[in-house]
Amino acid sequence: MPTRQFTRNELSNIGVPPEDPEYIEYDDDLLADEPVSTLKYTALRRCVFRAPDDGRTYAVEYEAQLDVGDYEVGEYSPDDHGWHGDIVEGVEVEGREVLVTRWLPVEETDRA
């Protein structure tokens, strides 16, 4: 699994992480920002981006404020996106179509 080391400044210059996950549609280098899991006070997210200097695609995980709608959980915001130190490891990724089986309710017309 190829990886690359990024400084926080490099990621910031690319726009990683985005201020809002919906902002990726306005940026050519940001390809996806998706939830990974929910932690106690934060959400763990993955940002997929194209590095402008080598054109390869990488993913980094970061912590973001929980988006819980109307529920009050406080204004806790993770320090430095949950990153420790000045270096953040990115994993090189590629887009692949994946077949997923989902269990859905049976329709009455399916039993004929």
ChimeraX commands (.cxc) that place a marker at each C-alpha (Angstrom):
marker #1 position 0.00,0.00,0.00 radius 0.5
marker #1 position 1.84,3.10,-1.22 radius 0.5
marker #1 position 1.82,6.07,1.14 radius 0.5
marker #1 position 3.11,9.62,1.09 radius 0.5
marker #1 position 3.96,12.04,3.87 radius 0.5
marker #1 position 2.26,15.46,3.73 radius 0.5
marker #1 position 2.87,18.44,5.95 radius 0.5
marker #1 position -0.14,20.21,7.40 radius 0.5
marker #1 position 0.77,23.23,5.26 radius 0.5
marker #1 position 0.71,21.15,2.06 radius 0.5
marker #1 position -2.72,19.79,2.95 radius 0.5
marker #1 position -4.00,23.24,3.87 radius 0.5
marker #1 position -2.82,24.63,0.51 radius 0.5
marker #1 position -4.76,21.87,-1.28 radius 0.5
marker #1 position -7.84,22.58,0.87 radius 0.5
marker #1 position -7.69,19.39,2.96 radius 0.5
marker #1 position -9.79,18.99,4.98 radius 0.5
marker #1 position -12.51,21.14,3.39 radius 0.5
marker #1 position -14.39,23.58,5.61 radius 0.5
marker #1 position -17.58,21.78,4.61 radius 0.5
marker #1 position -17.81,18.36,2.87 radius 0.5
marker #1 position -20.17,19.89,0.28 radius 0.5
marker #1 position -17.40,22.24,-0.89 radius 0.5
marker #1 position -15.67,19.44,-2.81 radius 0.5
marker #1 position -17.96,19.91,-5.80 radius 0.5
marker #1 position -16.34,23.31,-6.40 radius 0.5
marker #1 position -12.74,22.09,-6.33 radius 0.5
marker #1 position -11.02,20.04,-9.05 radius 0.5
marker #1 position -8.46,18.50,-6.67 radius 0.5
marker #1 position -10.89,17.44,-3.91 radius 0.5
marker #1 position -12.63,14.26,-5.06 radius 0.5
marker #1 position -14.52,12.97,-2.00 radius 0.5
marker #1 position -15.11,13.63,1.66 radius 0.5
marker #1 position -16.87,10.76,3.35 radius 0.5
marker #1 position -17.75,9.62,6.86 radius 0.5
marker #1 position -15.74,6.75,8.33 radius 0.5
marker #1 position -17.13,6.48,11.86 radius 0.5
marker #1 position -18.52,8.45,14.77 radius 0.5
marker #1 position -16.31,8.88,17.79 radius 0.5
marker #1 position -17.44,10.08,21.21 radius 0.5
marker #1 position -17.19,13.82,20.49 radius 0.5
marker #1 position -16.14,13.97,16.84 radius 0.5
marker #1 position -16.68,12.35,13.46 radius 0.5
marker #1 position -13.85,10.51,11.73 radius 0.5
marker #1 position -13.87,11.41,8.02 radius 0.5
marker #1 position -11.78,10.53,4.95 radius 0.5
marker #1 position -10.83,13.15,2.38 radius 0.5
marker #1 position -9.75,11.96,-1.08 radius 0.5
marker #1 position -7.76,14.44,-3.15 radius 0.5
marker #1 position -5.42,14.74,-6.11 radius 0.5
marker #1 position -1.95,16.00,-5.22 radius 0.5
marker #1 position -1.20,18.86,-7.64 radius 0.5
marker #1 position 2.54,18.14,-7.77 radius 0.5
marker #1 position 2.39,14.46,-8.84 radius 0.5
marker #1 position -1.23,14.01,-10.04 radius 0.5
marker #1 position -1.74,10.93,-7.86 radius 0.5
marker #1 position -4.80,10.44,-5.67 radius 0.5
marker #1 position -4.47,10.14,-1.88 radius 0.5
marker #1 position -6.75,9.76,1.12 radius 0.5
marker #1 position -6.21,11.09,4.61 radius 0.5
marker #1 position -8.40,10.62,7.65 radius 0.5
marker #1 position -9.23,13.50,9.96 radius 0.5
marker #1 position -11.54,14.39,12.82 radius 0.5
marker #1 position -14.34,16.89,12.34 radius 0.5
marker #1 position -17.06,18.38,14.47 radius 0.5
marker #1 position -20.14,16.17,14.74 radius 0.5
marker #1 position -23.04,17.16,12.52 radius 0.5
marker #1 position -26.02,16.26,14.70 radius 0.5
marker #1 position -28.60,18.72,13.44 radius 0.5
marker #1 position -30.69,20.17,16.24 radius 0.5
marker #1 position -29.13,18.14,19.05 radius 0.5
marker #1 position -26.86,20.04,21.37 radius 0.5
marker #1 position -23.49,18.39,21.91 radius 0.5
marker #1 position -21.45,21.48,22.63 radius 0.5
marker #1 position -19.01,23.35,20.47 radius 0.5
marker #1 position -16.21,20.80,20.76 radius 0.5
marker #1 position -13.86,21.06,17.81 radius 0.5
marker #1 position -10.93,18.64,17.49 radius 0.5
marker #1 position -7.44,20.08,17.83 radius 0.5
marker #1 position -5.52,20.02,14.53 radius 0.5
marker #1 position -8.12,17.72,12.91 radius 0.5
marker #1 position -6.95,14.94,15.24 radius 0.5
marker #1 position -3.52,14.90,13.60 radius 0.5
marker #1 position -0.48,14.57,15.86 radius 0.5
marker #1 position 2.71,16.27,14.75 radius 0.5
marker #1 position 3.36,18.22,11.55 radius 0.5
marker #1 position 3.33,15.19,9.22 radius 0.5
marker #1 position 0.15,13.44,8.03 radius 0.5
marker #1 position 0.29,10.13,6.17 radius 0.5
marker #1 position -1.77,9.84,3.00 radius 0.5
marker #1 position -2.59,6.50,1.40 radius 0.5
marker #1 position -2.57,6.36,-2.39 radius 0.5
marker #1 position -6.04,5.34,-3.61 radius 0.5
marker #1 position -7.89,4.73,-6.86 radius 0.5
marker #1 position -11.57,4.73,-7.73 radius 0.5
marker #1 position -13.06,1.27,-8.32 radius 0.5
marker #1 position -16.59,0.12,-8.87 radius 0.5
marker #1 position -17.63,-2.28,-6.11 radius 0.5
marker #1 position -20.63,-4.60,-6.14 radius 0.5
marker #1 position -22.46,-4.46,-2.81 radius 0.5
marker #1 position -25.22,-6.82,-1.65 radius 0.5
marker #1 position -27.99,-5.11,0.31 radius 0.5
marker #1 position -30.82,-6.82,2.12 radius 0.5
marker #1 position -34.10,-5.18,1.13 radius 0.5
marker #1 position -37.71,-5.99,2.05 radius 0.5
marker #1 position -39.51,-8.43,-0.21 radius 0.5
marker #1 position -42.26,-6.87,-2.30 radius 0.5
marker #1 position -45.54,-8.79,-2.66 radius 0.5
marker #1 position -45.10,-8.71,-6.44 radius 0.5
marker #1 position -41.77,-10.55,-6.05 radius 0.5
marker #1 position -43.55,-13.62,-4.63 radius 0.5
marker #1 position -45.77,-14.28,-7.62 radius 0.5
marker link #1:1,2 radius 0.2
marker link #1:2,3 radius 0.2
marker link #1:3,4 radius 0.2
marker link #1:4,5 radius 0.2
marker link #1:5,6 radius 0.2
marker link #1:6,7 radius 0.2
marker link #1:7,8 radius 0.2
marker link #1:8,9 radius 0.2
marker link #1:9,10 radius 0.2
marker link #1:10,11 radius 0.2
marker link #1:11,12 radius 0.2
marker link #1:12,13 radius 0.2
marker link #1:13,14 radius 0.2
marker link #1:14,15 radius 0.2
marker link #1:15,16 radius 0.2
marker link #1:16,17 radius 0.2
marker link #1:17,18 radius 0.2
marker link #1:18,19 radius 0.2
marker link #1:19,20 radius 0.2
marker link #1:20,21 radius 0.2
marker link #1:21,22 radius 0.2
marker link #1:22,23 radius 0.2
marker link #1:23,24 radius 0.2
marker link #1:24,25 radius 0.2
marker link #1:25,26 radius 0.2
marker link #1:26,27 radius 0.2
marker link #1:27,28 radius 0.2
marker link #1:28,29 radius 0.2
marker link #1:29,30 radius 0.2
marker link #1:30,31 radius 0.2
marker link #1:31,32 radius 0.2
marker link #1:32,33 radius 0.2
marker link #1:33,34 radius 0.2
marker link #1:34,35 radius 0.2
marker link #1:35,36 radius 0.2
marker link #1:36,37 radius 0.2
marker link #1:37,38 radius 0.2
marker link #1:38,39 radius 0.2
marker link #1:39,40 radius 0.2
marker link #1:40,41 radius 0.2
marker link #1:41,42 radius 0.2
marker link #1:42,43 radius 0.2
marker link #1:43,44 radius 0.2
marker link #1:44,45 radius 0.2
marker link #1:45,46 radius 0.2
marker link #1:46,47 radius 0.2
marker link #1:47,48 radius 0.2
marker link #1:48,49 radius 0.2
marker link #1:49,50 radius 0.2
marker link #1:50,51 radius 0.2
marker link #1:51,52 radius 0.2
marker link #1:52,53 radius 0.2
marker link #1:53,54 radius 0.2
marker link #1:54,55 radius 0.2
marker link #1:55,56 radius 0.2
marker link #1:56,57 radius 0.2
marker link #1:57,58 radius 0.2
marker link #1:58,59 radius 0.2
marker link #1:59,60 radius 0.2
marker link #1:60,61 radius 0.2
marker link #1:61,62 radius 0.2
marker link #1:62,63 radius 0.2
marker link #1:63,64 radius 0.2
marker link #1:64,65 radius 0.2
marker link #1:65,66 radius 0.2
marker link #1:66,67 radius 0.2
marker link #1:67,68 radius 0.2
marker link #1:68,69 radius 0.2
marker link #1:69,70 radius 0.2
marker link #1:70,71 radius 0.2
marker link #1:71,72 radius 0.2
marker link #1:72,73 radius 0.2
marker link #1:73,74 radius 0.2
marker link #1:74,75 radius 0.2
marker link #1:75,76 radius 0.2
marker link #1:76,77 radius 0.2
marker link #1:77,78 radius 0.2
marker link #1:78,79 radius 0.2
marker link #1:79,80 radius 0.2
marker link #1:80,81 radius 0.2
marker link #1:81,82 radius 0.2
marker link #1:82,83 radius 0.2
marker link #1:83,84 radius 0.2
marker link #1:84,85 radius 0.2
marker link #1:85,86 radius 0.2
marker link #1:86,87 radius 0.2
marker link #1:87,88 radius 0.2
marker link #1:88,89 radius 0.2
marker link #1:89,90 radius 0.2
marker link #1:90,91 radius 0.2
marker link #1:91,92 radius 0.2
marker link #1:92,93 radius 0.2
marker link #1:93,94 radius 0.2
marker link #1:94,95 radius 0.2
marker link #1:95,96 radius 0.2
marker link #1:96,97 radius 0.2
marker link #1:97,98 radius 0.2
marker link #1:98,99 radius 0.2
marker link #1:99,100 radius 0.2
marker link #1:100,101 radius 0.2
marker link #1:101,102 radius 0.2
marker link #1:102,103 radius 0.2
marker link #1:103,104 radius 0.2
marker link #1:104,105 radius 0.2
marker link #1:105,106 radius 0.2
marker link #1:106,107 radius 0.2
marker link #1:107,108 radius 0.2
marker link #1:108,109 radius 0.2
marker link #1:109,110 radius 0.2
marker link #1:110,111 radius 0.2
marker link #1:111,112 radius 0.2
view
